Amino acid sequence: MNKQSGFTLIELVIVVVILGFLAVTAIPKFLDLTDQAKQANIEGMAGGFATAVSLARAQWEAEARPKDVSGKNTVDYDGSNLILTTEATGIRPGYVVSTVAGGASGDTLDTNFTSANCVDIWQNIFQQPPRLTDAIATLNSDRSMDYLAAKSGSGATTLCHYYLKETLNKDSNGSFADPGVSTITGNSFTYQPANSSVIVYINNN
């Protein structure tokens, strides 16, 4: 006669208890990984950005502060002709503002410095920059875009804001909402060309 064997009731109860314990302790940790990845993303980009700005400034200093034909501070940074800030009240010289020579470079952080400068800086200090736009409509229509840029302030208080798309709020239509120049919406970092300050803001939704 063949003897049949199986799990006893007590063994099944023990397995269920162990699985329940694992679910209570492990699942929340896995759910939190997405937020951690988004935070690591923006922190990594901000760190790379700050490093690139510092390297451009260091190269400009090492080359004895070169200027272009119009008298603007400039440096050839890895093949990109960067225009740097011109010293003024509250503005230190030598920090990246654009690659556009001439009157519209925004080197004094006047009205010529716009969100287009923020995009220009991003695209020219990174070797392989993620896709960035300064238009919310483009961010919503072009799925390849990863970041949104905006500009606030003027003169010494000028800031470039860089937002990670996936952390922005969505409107009632499911489209990404324009954060304006908020630092309490989404994960972002700011760049202050007047002094090279880079600050990260984490607002996981």
Residue frames as qw, qx, qy, qz and C-alpha x, y, z in Angstrom:
[[0.000, 0.890, 0.456, 0.000, 0.00, 0.00, 0.00],
 [0.413, 0.421, -0.024, 0.807, 1.42, 3.45, -0.99],
 [0.313, -0.647, -0.454, 0.526, 1.60, 5.97, 1.78],
 [0.236, 0.775, 0.246, 0.533, 0.54, 9.52, 0.75],
 [0.466, -0.430, -0.286, 0.719, 2.26, 12.50, 2.30],
 [0.153, 0.760, 0.286, 0.564, 1.62, 16.26, 2.26],
 [0.102, 0.369, -0.353, 0.854, 1.82, 19.40, 4.33],
 [0.263, -0.495, -0.760, 0.329, 0.20, 19.42, 7.70],
 [0.071, -0.896, -0.377, -0.221, -2.10, 22.26, 8.70],
 [0.490, -0.791, 0.017, 0.365, 0.50, 23.67, 11.08],
 [0.558, -0.114, 0.408, 0.713, 3.15, 23.75, 8.31],
 [0.216, 0.627, 0.506, 0.553, 0.78, 25.65, 6.01],
 [0.279, -0.927, -0.250, 0.015, 0.01, 28.16, 8.76],
 [0.575, -0.564, 0.183, 0.564, 3.73, 28.74, 9.36],
 [0.457, 0.198, 0.488, 0.717, 4.34, 29.35, 5.63],
 [0.020, 0.811, 0.452, 0.372, 1.43, 31.82, 5.44],
 [0.435, -0.861, -0.103, 0.244, 2.75, 33.67, 8.51],
 [0.575, -0.315, 0.323, 0.683, 6.25, 33.90, 7.00],
 [0.317, 0.446, 0.523, 0.654, 4.88, 35.17, 3.66],
 [0.164, -0.903, -0.368, -0.150, 2.78, 37.74, 5.50],
 [0.532, -0.710, 0.054, 0.458, 5.80, 38.92, 7.46],
 [0.511, -0.032, 0.439, 0.739, 7.84, 39.27, 4.27],
 [0.154, 0.684, 0.523, 0.484, 5.04, 41.20, 2.58],
 [0.307, -0.918, -0.242, 0.070, 4.76, 43.66, 5.46],
 [0.511, -0.680, 0.211, 0.482, 8.51, 44.34, 5.65],
 [0.508, -0.101, 0.554, 0.652, 9.79, 43.95, 2.08],
 [0.330, 0.659, 0.589, 0.332, 7.08, 45.32, -0.23],
 [0.060, -0.973, -0.144, 0.168, 7.20, 48.93, 1.06],
 [0.438, -0.582, 0.416, 0.545, 10.95, 48.94, 0.41],
 [0.444, 0.196, 0.686, 0.542, 10.42, 47.88, -3.21],
 [0.163, 0.847, 0.492, 0.117, 7.67, 50.47, -3.69],
 [0.239, -0.905, 0.038, 0.349, 10.05, 53.17, -2.47],
 [0.644, -0.133, 0.452, 0.603, 12.69, 52.31, -5.10],
 [0.372, 0.687, 0.440, 0.441, 10.97, 54.42, -7.78],
 [0.166, -0.982, -0.068, -0.053, 11.17, 57.57, -5.67],
 [0.621, -0.594, 0.324, 0.397, 14.78, 56.79, -4.80],
 [0.631, 0.221, 0.489, 0.561, 15.64, 56.37, -8.48],
 [0.191, 0.866, 0.306, 0.347, 14.04, 59.73, -9.34],
 [0.386, -0.910, 0.099, 0.116, 15.95, 61.39, -6.52],
 [0.689, -0.319, 0.429, 0.489, 19.24, 59.80, -7.60],
 [0.538, 0.558, 0.436, 0.458, 18.57, 60.93, -11.19],
 [0.060, 0.956, 0.116, 0.261, 18.22, 64.63, -10.38],
 [0.545, -0.778, 0.247, 0.192, 21.07, 64.55, -7.87],
 [0.745, -0.041, 0.447, 0.493, 23.35, 62.92, -10.43],
 [0.415, 0.708, 0.333, 0.465, 22.45, 65.46, -13.11],
 [0.201, -0.975, 0.002, -0.098, 22.97, 68.36, -10.70],
 [0.682, -0.562, 0.330, 0.332, 26.36, 66.98, -9.66],
 [0.670, 0.222, 0.448, 0.548, 27.48, 66.58, -13.27],
 [0.194, 0.883, 0.262, 0.338, 26.20, 70.05, -14.13],
 [0.383, -0.914, 0.116, 0.068, 28.05, 71.70, -11.22],
 [0.734, -0.308, 0.407, 0.449, 31.24, 69.85, -12.12],
 [0.564, 0.491, 0.415, 0.519, 31.06, 70.94, -15.76],
 [0.003, -0.968, -0.123, -0.218, 30.48, 74.59, -14.80],
 [0.552, -0.766, 0.259, 0.204, 33.48, 74.45, -12.45],
 [0.742, -0.030, 0.449, 0.498, 35.69, 72.82, -15.10],
 [0.404, 0.741, 0.309, 0.438, 34.78, 75.50, -17.66],
 [0.225, -0.969, 0.052, -0.087, 35.63, 78.22, -15.13],
 [0.702, -0.527, 0.360, 0.318, 38.92, 76.50, -14.21],
 [0.691, 0.288, 0.414, 0.519, 39.90, 76.21, -17.87],
 [0.174, 0.909, 0.183, 0.330, 39.10, 79.90, -18.41],
 [0.433, -0.875, 0.207, 0.060, 41.31, 80.84, -15.45],
 [0.778, -0.246, 0.425, 0.392, 44.12, 78.51, -16.61],
 [0.567, 0.465, 0.400, 0.550, 44.07, 80.14, -20.04],
 [0.267, -0.180, -0.108, 0.941, 44.47, 83.62, -18.47],
 [0.238, 0.626, 0.505, -0.544, 40.82, 84.66, -18.83],
 [0.236, 0.075, 0.598, 0.762, 40.49, 84.87, -22.63],
 [0.351, 0.570, 0.317, -0.672, 37.94, 87.16, -24.32],
 [0.582, 0.473, 0.588, 0.303, 36.31, 87.07, -27.75],
 [0.342, 0.302, 0.259, 0.851, 36.50, 89.86, -30.34],
 [0.238, -0.733, -0.316, -0.553, 33.60, 91.69, -28.70],
 [0.014, -0.519, 0.513, -0.683, 35.32, 91.65, -25.30],
 [0.820, -0.353, 0.016, -0.451, 33.18, 88.93, -23.69],
 [0.374, -0.465, 0.793, -0.122, 34.71, 86.27, -21.47],
 [0.870, 0.282, -0.205, -0.349, 34.92, 83.04, -23.43],
 [0.366, -0.456, 0.810, 0.034, 36.44, 79.57, -23.33],
 [0.660, 0.247, -0.588, -0.397, 36.58, 76.67, -25.78],
 [0.532, -0.288, 0.691, -0.397, 35.21, 73.88, -23.60],
 [0.518, 0.043, 0.851, 0.068, 35.50, 70.48, -25.30],
 [0.229, 0.250, 0.702, 0.626, 34.69, 71.99, -28.70],
 [0.059, -0.827, -0.546, -0.124, 31.93, 74.32, -27.48],
 [0.267, 0.341, -0.097, 0.896, 32.64, 78.05, -27.55],
 [0.351, -0.672, -0.626, 0.179, 31.14, 79.11, -24.23],
 [0.018, 0.652, -0.046, 0.757, 30.33, 82.70, -23.27],
 [0.505, -0.308, -0.650, 0.477, 30.86, 83.39, -19.57],
 [0.214, -0.897, -0.376, 0.091, 29.51, 85.97, -17.15],
 [0.346, 0.558, -0.124, 0.745, 30.94, 89.48, -17.14],
 [0.361, -0.277, -0.592, 0.664, 31.69, 90.94, -13.72],
 [0.207, -0.564, -0.212, -0.771, 29.01, 93.29, -12.37],
 [0.367, -0.388, 0.459, -0.710, 27.29, 94.04, -9.07],
 [0.759, -0.129, 0.489, -0.410, 26.69, 90.69, -7.42],
 [0.917, 0.390, 0.003, -0.080, 27.95, 88.81, -10.50],
 [0.528, -0.555, 0.550, 0.332, 31.28, 87.00, -10.51],
 [0.492, 0.619, -0.431, -0.434, 33.00, 86.57, -13.88],
 [0.094, 0.425, -0.891, -0.126, 33.64, 83.27, -15.61],
 [0.442, 0.129, 0.841, -0.283, 30.46, 81.21, -15.32],
 [0.150, 0.166, 0.806, 0.549, 28.63, 79.75, -18.31],
 [0.353, 0.433, 0.320, -0.765, 25.71, 81.73, -19.77],
 [0.750, 0.564, 0.173, -0.298, 25.48, 80.63, -23.42],
 [0.663, -0.055, 0.503, 0.553, 27.33, 79.75, -26.60],
 [0.369, 0.798, 0.392, 0.270, 25.98, 82.76, -28.51],
 [0.448, -0.171, -0.013, 0.877, 28.49, 85.53, -29.13],
 [0.031, 0.457, 0.360, 0.812, 27.38, 89.12, -29.54],
 [0.231, -0.319, 0.198, -0.898, 24.83, 91.38, -27.86],
 [0.772, -0.266, -0.167, -0.553, 22.31, 88.64, -27.04],
 [0.543, 0.194, -0.783, 0.232, 24.62, 86.38, -25.03],
 [0.658, -0.661, -0.239, -0.271, 23.22, 87.44, -21.66],
 [0.667, 0.158, -0.480, 0.547, 26.69, 87.65, -20.13],
 [0.020, -0.274, 0.381, -0.883, 25.56, 90.42, -17.75],
 [0.070, -0.365, -0.903, 0.216, 22.39, 88.43, -16.87],
 [0.245, 0.228, 0.060, -0.940, 20.20, 91.19, -18.26],
 [0.710, 0.335, 0.278, -0.554, 16.97, 90.76, -20.27],
 [0.547, 0.511, -0.584, -0.315, 18.98, 88.99, -23.00],
 [0.030, 0.193, -0.962, 0.191, 19.35, 86.01, -20.64],
 [0.724, -0.047, -0.071, -0.685, 16.24, 83.85, -21.16],
 [0.853, -0.140, 0.464, -0.193, 15.16, 80.23, -20.74],
 [0.821, 0.554, -0.132, 0.037, 16.79, 79.62, -24.14],
 [0.136, 0.728, -0.609, 0.284, 20.14, 80.32, -22.42],
 [0.636, -0.354, 0.602, -0.327, 19.32, 77.65, -19.83],
 [0.932, 0.287, 0.200, -0.094, 18.69, 75.15, -22.64],
 [0.558, 0.747, -0.325, 0.155, 21.86, 76.25, -24.43],
 [0.210, -0.666, 0.656, -0.287, 24.00, 75.78, -21.32],
 [0.820, -0.116, 0.503, -0.248, 22.56, 72.28, -20.71],
 [0.883, 0.457, 0.101, -0.028, 23.19, 71.17, -24.28],
 [0.532, 0.740, -0.322, 0.258, 26.79, 72.35, -24.35],
 [0.199, -0.677, 0.629, -0.327, 28.31, 71.46, -20.99],
 [0.801, -0.122, 0.561, -0.169, 27.20, 67.81, -21.00],
 [0.110, -0.319, 0.810, 0.478, 28.79, 65.37, -23.44],
 [0.209, -0.242, -0.846, -0.427, 25.57, 63.45, -24.07],
 [0.246, -0.016, 0.415, -0.876, 22.80, 65.50, -22.45],
 [0.212, 0.443, 0.863, -0.121, 19.32, 64.07, -21.86],
 [0.087, 0.516, 0.514, 0.679, 16.64, 65.72, -24.01],
 [0.156, -0.481, -0.447, 0.738, 15.51, 69.08, -22.62],
 [0.104, 0.596, 0.474, 0.640, 12.95, 71.72, -23.64],
 [0.052, -0.118, -0.388, 0.913, 11.79, 75.04, -22.22],
 [0.487, -0.064, -0.251, -0.834, 8.23, 74.61, -23.56],
 [0.500, -0.037, 0.742, -0.445, 5.66, 72.58, -21.61],
 [0.785, 0.423, 0.040, -0.452, 3.76, 71.85, -24.85],
 [0.535, 0.547, -0.640, -0.067, 6.87, 70.23, -26.33],
 [0.163, -0.325, 0.858, -0.362, 7.45, 68.26, -23.13],
 [0.644, 0.158, 0.565, -0.491, 3.94, 66.81, -23.44],
 [0.770, 0.536, -0.038, -0.345, 3.99, 66.17, -27.19],
 [0.557, 0.574, -0.596, 0.069, 7.53, 64.81, -27.59],
 [0.908, -0.403, -0.057, -0.098, 7.94, 61.64, -25.52],
 [0.796, 0.227, -0.259, 0.497, 11.73, 61.73, -25.94],
 [0.000, 0.706, -0.245, 0.664, 11.99, 64.82, -23.72],
 [0.655, -0.248, -0.638, 0.319, 13.19, 64.08, -20.18],
 [0.351, -0.400, -0.356, 0.768, 13.61, 67.53, -18.64],
 [0.099, 0.882, 0.373, 0.269, 11.98, 70.96, -18.60],
 [0.462, -0.040, -0.167, 0.870, 13.94, 74.22, -18.27],
 [0.078, -0.909, -0.371, -0.174, 12.72, 77.58, -16.98],
 [0.432, 0.242, -0.218, 0.841, 14.31, 80.88, -16.01],
 [0.323, -0.858, -0.400, -0.013, 13.55, 83.24, -13.14],
 [0.475, -0.710, -0.024, 0.520, 14.99, 86.43, -11.67],
 [0.503, 0.815, -0.002, 0.289, 17.32, 88.95, -13.22],
 [0.045, 0.831, -0.452, 0.320, 20.85, 90.18, -12.69],
 [0.024, 0.439, -0.836, 0.328, 22.55, 88.52, -9.73],
 [0.579, -0.021, 0.639, -0.506, 19.34, 86.64, -8.80],
 [0.668, 0.353, -0.427, -0.496, 18.96, 84.95, -12.21],
 [0.545, -0.216, 0.797, -0.145, 18.24, 81.23, -11.95],
 [0.528, 0.182, -0.684, -0.470, 17.95, 78.39, -14.44],
 [0.682, -0.148, 0.554, -0.454, 15.48, 75.74, -13.21],
 [0.398, 0.259, -0.817, -0.328, 15.78, 72.14, -14.47],
 [0.709, -0.117, 0.404, -0.566, 12.87, 69.75, -13.75],
 [0.101, -0.093, 0.977, 0.162, 12.78, 65.96, -14.13],
 [0.457, -0.090, -0.446, -0.765, 9.66, 65.35, -16.24],
 [0.557, -0.222, -0.793, -0.108, 8.52, 62.20, -14.45],
 [0.301, -0.311, -0.652, 0.622, 8.23, 64.04, -11.12],
 [0.153, -0.063, -0.062, -0.984, 6.00, 66.89, -12.34],
 [0.424, 0.316, 0.639, -0.559, 2.32, 67.07, -11.43],
 [0.092, 0.226, 0.782, 0.573, -0.27, 66.17, -14.05],
 [0.361, 0.043, 0.064, -0.929, -3.43, 68.10, -14.93],
 [0.685, 0.165, 0.498, -0.505, -6.95, 66.69, -15.32],
 [0.766, 0.533, -0.197, -0.301, -6.13, 65.61, -18.89],
 [0.949, -0.146, 0.173, 0.219, -3.12, 63.56, -17.79],
 [0.568, 0.669, -0.114, 0.466, -0.62, 66.06, -19.25],
 [0.591, -0.207, -0.327, 0.708, 2.35, 67.34, -17.32],
 [0.094, -0.951, -0.294, 0.000, 1.51, 70.65, -15.65],
 [0.417, 0.649, -0.192, 0.606, 3.82, 73.64, -16.05],
 [0.619, -0.474, -0.435, 0.450, 5.64, 74.12, -12.70],
 [0.013, 0.991, 0.012, 0.130, 6.45, 77.73, -13.57],
 [0.393, 0.580, -0.546, 0.459, 9.58, 78.40, -11.53],
 [0.738, -0.572, 0.092, -0.346, 8.50, 76.58, -8.37],
 [0.240, 0.471, -0.816, 0.236, 11.01, 74.75, -6.18],
 [0.459, -0.104, 0.717, -0.514, 8.26, 72.83, -4.35],
 [0.845, 0.349, 0.128, -0.385, 6.97, 70.94, -7.40],
 [0.904, 0.388, -0.159, 0.086, 8.76, 67.87, -8.74],
 [0.754, -0.408, 0.171, 0.485, 12.44, 67.06, -8.43],
 [0.449, 0.854, 0.041, 0.258, 14.61, 69.84, -9.79],
 [0.620, -0.387, -0.056, 0.680, 17.81, 71.78, -9.42],
 [0.190, 0.975, 0.105, -0.042, 18.69, 75.42, -9.99],
 [0.694, 0.072, 0.067, 0.713, 21.80, 77.02, -11.43],
 [0.078, -0.958, -0.133, 0.244, 22.71, 80.61, -10.51],
 [0.725, 0.503, 0.026, 0.470, 25.11, 81.93, -13.17],
 [0.065, -0.928, 0.163, -0.330, 26.13, 84.88, -10.99],
 [0.318, -0.684, 0.614, -0.230, 28.07, 82.62, -8.63],
 [0.443, 0.264, -0.839, -0.174, 27.76, 79.05, -10.04],
 [0.408, -0.126, 0.714, -0.556, 25.52, 77.89, -7.16],
 [0.528, -0.045, -0.725, -0.440, 23.67, 74.62, -7.90],
 [0.373, -0.134, 0.651, -0.647, 20.89, 73.58, -5.49],
 [0.278, -0.132, -0.905, -0.292, 18.80, 70.38, -5.63],
 [0.511, -0.090, 0.300, -0.801, 15.11, 70.27, -4.64],
 [0.167, -0.060, -0.977, -0.115, 13.42, 66.91, -3.94],
 [0.518, 0.070, 0.291, -0.801, 9.62, 66.82, -3.94],
 [0.050, -0.026, -0.969, -0.240, 8.65, 63.22, -4.70],
 [0.559, -0.065, -0.077, -0.823, 4.97, 63.03, -5.63]]
